[in-house]
């Protein structure tokens, strides 16, 4: 294979997978990692991809645009339901406590909570609070603050302050981006601050993120890979990215 053909194939892999690792590309094409890095540098200058730590992502992967909750609810719904179903196994035992972050994947989990499971649930999400308000076995705590219309979740100093007094068994967080280098990220600083406080308020940190989030890096990191205990994703996740995350100590549960 000529260099130009290989470079075009690499660009296609990045578009298809959302992220590629240098080592995986080198093995795939039977070339050295130095050759792959040169190829990636050429492709980046041509505007065909963007290099990140250990590999490359599509040009639009380093995003600052945040889709609205309604838009996210209507995308990859089957994958999010599978992720939510798999996450049920991570719920605490009866009379345990959980924090649910705002987002479409955590909302899917709220919809699947067993009606007979006695739980104390704290959330900053208006839709999740509305969903769980009538659940007879759930003791619901709603975290106050300024509600962002785009996510329908409370953020701000009062939300973060309320979390400093909590200690839950587990927190389920949503995310906009997941990468081994940048960790777990979101476009908005206020959202990141709440997610960060939620992670500190729980004994176990679980992130729910479908495979489209892998390889994406957003503006504000709210958790490094080592700060998260479990990532639950779907079976379209790139095995190379999953392996890279697992090598940093996180458990990846594939639904």
Legacy VTK file of the C-alpha trace (Angstrom):
# vtk DataFile Version 3.0
C-alpha trace
ASCII
DATASET POLYDATA
POINTS 255 float
0.000 0.000 0.000
1.313 3.424 -0.975
1.593 6.130 1.690
-1.276 8.164 0.198
-3.542 5.123 0.166
-2.688 4.365 3.778
-3.345 7.937 4.814
-6.746 7.938 3.132
-7.557 4.652 4.856
-6.521 6.100 8.222
-8.780 9.103 7.659
-11.625 6.707 6.902
-11.003 4.765 10.102
-11.109 7.962 12.170
-14.415 8.969 10.602
-15.875 5.497 11.100
-14.700 4.830 14.656
-14.673 8.322 16.142
-11.149 7.797 17.499
-8.113 5.709 16.604
-5.032 4.918 18.663
-1.556 5.200 17.139
-0.592 1.694 18.265
-3.753 0.131 16.834
-3.282 1.860 13.467
0.358 0.783 13.321
-0.631 -2.832 13.943
-3.500 -2.647 11.452
-1.298 -1.427 8.585
1.919 -3.188 9.591
3.964 -0.005 9.949
5.809 1.674 12.806
4.188 4.056 15.249
6.545 6.780 13.976
5.112 6.309 10.482
1.563 6.577 11.829
2.402 9.787 13.701
3.792 11.298 10.499
0.638 10.242 8.641
-1.553 11.798 11.315
0.441 15.021 11.192
-0.042 15.234 7.417
-3.767 14.489 7.718
-4.189 17.089 10.447
-2.516 19.754 8.291
-4.908 18.772 5.499
-7.841 19.339 7.859
-8.976 15.703 7.726
-8.624 14.884 11.439
-7.319 16.244 14.711
-4.540 14.657 16.707
-5.068 13.994 20.420
-3.014 12.215 23.058
-2.192 8.744 21.727
-4.162 8.979 18.491
-6.606 11.041 16.464
-10.273 12.055 16.382
-12.528 13.594 13.708
-12.190 17.328 13.163
-15.489 18.041 14.927
-14.799 15.808 17.929
-13.282 18.563 20.091
-16.627 20.238 20.465
-18.017 23.208 22.329
-21.544 22.912 20.948
-23.968 21.286 23.368
-27.061 19.508 22.012
-30.328 20.088 23.854
-31.775 17.332 26.038
-34.672 16.739 23.659
-32.272 16.180 20.777
-30.143 13.789 22.829
-33.204 11.817 23.928
-34.080 11.088 20.314
-30.618 9.827 19.325
-29.188 6.346 19.944
-32.215 5.476 22.056
-31.746 1.697 21.773
-28.130 1.917 22.926
-29.113 4.132 25.859
-31.818 1.687 26.938
-29.296 -1.165 26.875
-26.832 0.922 28.845
-29.504 1.779 31.404
-30.536 -1.869 31.724
-26.921 -2.900 32.308
-26.494 -0.118 34.876
-29.319 -1.570 36.985
-26.849 -4.169 38.247
-24.815 -1.318 39.780
-27.655 0.030 41.904
-27.169 -0.229 45.665
-29.118 -2.762 47.668
-32.502 -1.944 49.199
-32.508 1.268 51.248
-29.302 2.393 49.568
-28.708 5.820 48.094
-27.923 7.077 44.596
-27.336 10.388 42.840
-28.629 10.761 39.286
-27.081 13.400 37.083
-29.147 15.095 34.395
-28.978 13.644 30.874
-30.625 11.275 28.445
-28.791 8.126 29.598
-29.475 8.780 33.279
-33.101 9.554 32.403
-33.292 6.129 30.729
-31.990 4.596 33.956
-34.617 6.451 36.011
-37.325 4.999 33.779
-36.090 1.460 34.485
-35.705 1.721 38.264
-37.461 -1.284 39.831
-40.703 0.015 41.404
-40.241 -2.192 44.461
-36.618 -1.148 45.161
-36.465 1.173 48.166
-33.931 3.864 47.311
-32.972 7.342 48.364
-32.343 9.284 45.149
-30.921 12.793 44.783
-31.005 14.513 41.400
-30.553 17.925 39.809
-32.631 16.939 36.790
-36.139 18.338 36.485
-37.373 15.525 34.163
-35.873 12.795 36.376
-37.370 14.391 39.500
-40.770 14.525 37.804
-40.417 10.881 36.799
-39.490 9.671 40.296
-41.784 11.959 42.323
-44.602 9.420 42.168
-42.460 6.310 42.696
-43.714 4.810 45.962
-40.425 3.172 46.967
-38.194 6.180 46.188
-37.331 8.860 48.707
-36.564 11.778 46.409
-34.261 14.718 47.094
-34.247 17.467 44.467
-31.082 19.569 44.282
-31.926 23.224 43.794
-30.232 25.839 41.673
-30.510 27.677 38.388
-32.100 25.400 35.795
-30.367 25.410 32.421
-32.973 25.152 29.693
-30.711 23.184 27.365
-30.187 20.359 29.871
-33.188 20.950 32.180
-30.844 20.474 35.132
-29.992 22.660 38.123
-26.493 24.142 38.251
-24.677 26.837 40.186
-23.256 27.473 43.637
-26.369 26.333 45.510
-26.390 22.993 43.664
-22.721 22.381 44.360
-23.141 23.460 47.987
-26.009 21.028 48.548
-23.831 18.176 47.307
-21.048 18.867 49.817
-23.282 17.545 52.617
-24.245 14.332 50.791
-22.601 10.910 50.808
-24.323 8.432 48.503
-23.538 4.811 47.712
-23.248 5.500 43.984
-23.555 8.310 41.462
-24.614 7.846 37.840
-23.192 10.566 35.622
-23.804 11.436 32.005
-21.028 12.777 29.795
-20.526 14.497 26.450
-17.008 13.247 25.844
-14.796 10.330 26.878
-11.092 9.959 26.115
-8.121 8.348 27.799
-6.151 11.573 27.612
-8.731 14.197 28.604
-11.031 12.008 30.685
-14.750 12.779 30.944
-15.831 16.183 29.698
-18.722 18.510 28.908
-18.995 21.852 27.074
-20.344 23.866 30.022
-18.325 24.905 33.082
-21.362 25.044 35.399
-22.445 21.541 34.406
-18.888 20.286 34.942
-18.784 21.805 38.443
-21.963 19.944 39.457
-20.755 16.654 37.971
-17.448 17.076 39.811
-19.286 17.675 43.107
-21.515 14.666 42.480
-18.475 12.440 41.959
-17.000 13.650 45.259
-20.320 12.934 47.028
-20.438 9.229 46.140
-18.527 6.157 47.216
-18.715 4.730 43.693
-18.696 6.713 40.451
-20.424 5.284 37.371
-20.543 7.054 34.008
-23.182 6.178 31.418
-21.966 7.024 27.920
-22.891 5.541 24.563
-20.151 4.677 22.079
-20.546 7.938 20.135
-19.013 9.740 23.153
-15.796 7.728 23.029
-12.907 9.643 21.495
-14.654 12.979 21.934
-13.103 15.732 24.023
-15.128 18.728 25.172
-14.049 21.991 26.710
-14.268 21.214 30.451
-13.103 18.006 32.123
-15.128 16.988 35.168
-13.337 13.708 35.921
-10.102 12.013 34.981
-10.260 8.345 34.008
-8.874 7.318 37.395
-11.677 9.233 39.154
-14.340 6.934 37.682
-14.956 3.359 38.819
-17.178 2.060 36.007
-18.030 3.178 32.471
-21.154 1.623 30.958
-21.269 1.863 27.167
-22.713 -0.075 24.228
-21.336 -2.815 21.995
-20.397 -0.433 19.175
-17.566 0.970 21.288
-14.157 0.832 19.598
-12.271 -2.077 21.260
-8.991 -0.162 21.036
-10.436 2.803 22.955
-12.028 0.467 25.513
-8.694 -1.306 26.016
-6.913 2.025 26.444
-9.405 3.087 29.125
-9.188 -0.264 30.907
-5.398 -0.010 30.950
-5.858 3.062 33.150
-7.812 1.085 35.730
-11.442 1.809 34.891
-13.951 -1.055 34.575
-15.805 -0.902 31.262
-19.186 -2.638 31.150
-20.376 -3.177 27.558
-24.136 -3.483 27.111
LINES 1 256
255 0 1 2 3 4 5 6 7 8 9 10 11 12 13 14 15 16 17 18 19 20 21 22 23 24 25 26 27 28 29 30 31 32 33 34 35 36 37 38 39 40 41 42 43 44 45 46 47 48 49 50 51 52 53 54 55 56 57 58 59 60 61 62 63 64 65 66 67 68 69 70 71 72 73 74 75 76 77 78 79 80 81 82 83 84 85 86 87 88 89 90 91 92 93 94 95 96 97 98 99 100 101 102 103 104 105 106 107 108 109 110 111 112 113 114 115 116 117 118 119 120 121 122 123 124 125 126 127 128 129 130 131 132 133 134 135 136 137 138 139 140 141 142 143 144 145 146 147 148 149 150 151 152 153 154 155 156 157 158 159 160 161 162 163 164 165 166 167 168 169 170 171 172 173 174 175 176 177 178 179 180 181 182 183 184 185 186 187 188 189 190 191 192 193 194 195 196 197 198 199 200 201 202 203 204 205 206 207 208 209 210 211 212 213 214 215 216 217 218 219 220 221 222 223 224 225 226 227 228 229 230 231 232 233 234 235 236 237 238 239 240 241 242 243 244 245 246 247 248 249 250 251 252 253 254
